Amino acid sequence: MDPVVIPILVAAIIVVFLVAATVRIVPQARRYNIERFGRYRRTLQPGLNFVVPVADRVNTKLDVREQVYSSAPKPVITEDNLVVNIDTVLYYQITDPRAAAYEVADYLQAIDQLTVTTLRNVIGSMDLEETLTSREEINARLRAVLDDATGKWGIRVNRVEIKAIDPPHTIKEAMEKQMRAERDKRAAILHAEGERQAKILTAEGTKQKDILEAQGTQQAMILRADGEAKAVERVFQAVHRNNADPKILAYKYLETLPHLAKSDNNTFWVIPGELTEAVRAVTHAFGDQTTMGLPASAQQEEATTTDADGASDEGGAPELEAIPPLSLDAAAAADEVAKQAAAVVSDAKAEAARARQVPGRGQTSGD
């Protein structure tokens, strides 16, 4: 080998080594801290950078993107002396690579310990129930403390979240029982409210039903009474318009009388005092002025009336004698009167038929 070639190769190797030691390429979102003879010199930015070989060296390589740090569960004592394990998630970003490298030895460990102490201070002033329901407040207080402490370390804490709060197993069982009791209580309340509403609606429906039935009955009675009143009014107008003979009215009276005793609810029936007058009127109407055809009771009544009239004609007012009460019961009296009325009507019809057959007698009765 030529002795000249060897020095050239050595020089080339030295040049390549010097160039490699001089050039530094920094990726995006990275920062390199450069020390010259052990002292901080500068921070290299992303891209192509040149350093002094042998004198300058890269001390730390930092990532300035937002980082996520999840800590292990930490035991914390609440105000009511219960130990709970709390997991936290930290979102942070390096804003000053120099401070992050030289102001704190291990910024992750420092942040973790600071988070634990802050959590113990915050949770120590709350009971378990408040701890479980106050996550937003705990996160805000943690972030405020960490921002204040990590600012001088060149780190900005963007968010702090509590990932989990694990109470002891016995407390979990008690909480489950409490939640079950609360659910049962709400279910019982809802069931009672449903029954109450159902009963109220049923009562209102029954009330409306009774009101509507009463109104219907009232309207029916009013319409029935109006109908009966109009019927009576028409009968009355027809009687007065046609100028009905009192004898015809007496005949209709006797014709209606038997129907009074047909009701099953009649336990007491009074014989009308106008019965004999009606019988006498019908008898005179059909031309027989005597008491022929009248039943024995009617003849006796007519005789009594005649004697009374004679006594009044002879002078002086007749004395009224008290009529003894009937010895028959109500049903027997009703049957007896019905039979007498039927007999009177039959006799009256027969007399009317005979009067039509005898012209002279009909004219006499007409006169």
C-alpha positions, 0 to 999 in steps of 0.5 A, a space after each residue: 500500500 502506498 504510504 501516501 494513501 494511509 494519511 489520506 484515509 486517516 484524514 478523511 475519517 477524521 473529517 467525517 467524524 468531525 462533520 458527524 459531531 458537528 451536525 445535529 438534526 432535531 425532530 419536530 416537537 423535540 428540544 435538545 439541551 446543549 452543554 459546553 464543557 458541562 455548562 448549559 449552552 443553549 437549546 436546539 430547536 427542530 431542524 438542522 443545527 451545528 455544534 462544536 465537536 468535542 466541546 458541545 454535547 447533548 445533555 437531555 432530549 425533551 418532548 414538548 407535546 402534551 403528555 399524559 401521566 397516570 399515577 398509581 392508586 394512592 390511599 387517602 383518609 377522609 374526614 370521617 376516617 375512611 381510607 379510600 384509594 384514588 387514581 389520578 390522571 395528569 395532563 401536562 406539557 413542557 414549556 421550558 426545556 431548560 427549567 425542566 432539565 435543570 430546576 428539578 431532578 425528576 419532574 414526573 416524580 415531583 408532580 406525583 408526590 405533589 399530587 398525593 399531598 394535595 389530594 390528602 389535604 383536599 380529601 381530608 376536609 371532606 367526608 366520603 359522600 362529599 368526596 364521591 360527589 365533589 370531583 369537579 371541586 377536587 380537580 379544580 383545587 388540584 390544578 391550582 396547586 400544581 400550576 403554582 408549583 410546576 410553573 418554575 419547573 417549566 411545566 404547565 399542568 393543563 388538566 387533572 382528573 380523578 380516574 377512580 375513587 375506591 372505598 373499602 369493601 365493607 363501605 361498598 357493601 353498605 353503600 349498595 344496601 343504602 342504594 337498594 333501600 333508597 330504590 325500594 323506598 322510591 318504588 314504594 312511594 311511586 306504588 303508593 302514589 299510583 294507588 292514590 291516584 287510582 283511588 282518586 280517579 275511581 272516586 271521581 268516576 263514581 261521583 260523576 256516575 252518581 251525578 249523571 244517574 241522579 240527573 237522568 232520574 231527575 230529568 225522567 221524573 220531570 218529563 214524566 210529571 210534565 207528561 202527566 200534567 199535560 195529560 190531566 190538563 188535556 182531559 180537563 180541557 176536553 171535559 170543559 170544552 165538551 161540557 160533560 154531563 155530571 152523570 157521565 163523570 159519575 159513570 167514569 168514576 164508578 168505572 175507575 173505582 175497581 182499579 183502586 183495589 188492585 194494587 198489591 201495596 194497599 194495606 188500608 183502603 177507605 171506601 169513598 163517601 161519594 160512592 152512593 152518590 155516583 151510583 144514584 147519579 148513574 141510576 138516574 141517568 139511565 132512567 130508573 129513579 127507584 132503587 131497583 138494581 142497586 145493591 142492598 148497601 146502596 138501598 140502605 144508603 138511599 133510604 137513609 138519605 131519603 129519611 134525612 131529607 124528609 126530616 129536614 123537610 118536616 122541620 129542623 136540621 137532621 142529626 148526624 149519627 156516627 158511622 161505626 167503623 167497618 169490621 172487615 179488614 183492608 183487603 176484604 173491604 177493597 174486594 167488597 167495594 170492587 165487587 159492588 162497583 162492578 155490579 153497579 156498572 153491570 146493572 147500569 149498562 143493562 138498564 141503558 140497553 133496556 132504555 134504548 129498546 123502549 122508546 118511551 122510556 128513553 124519552 122519559 129519561 131524556 126529559 
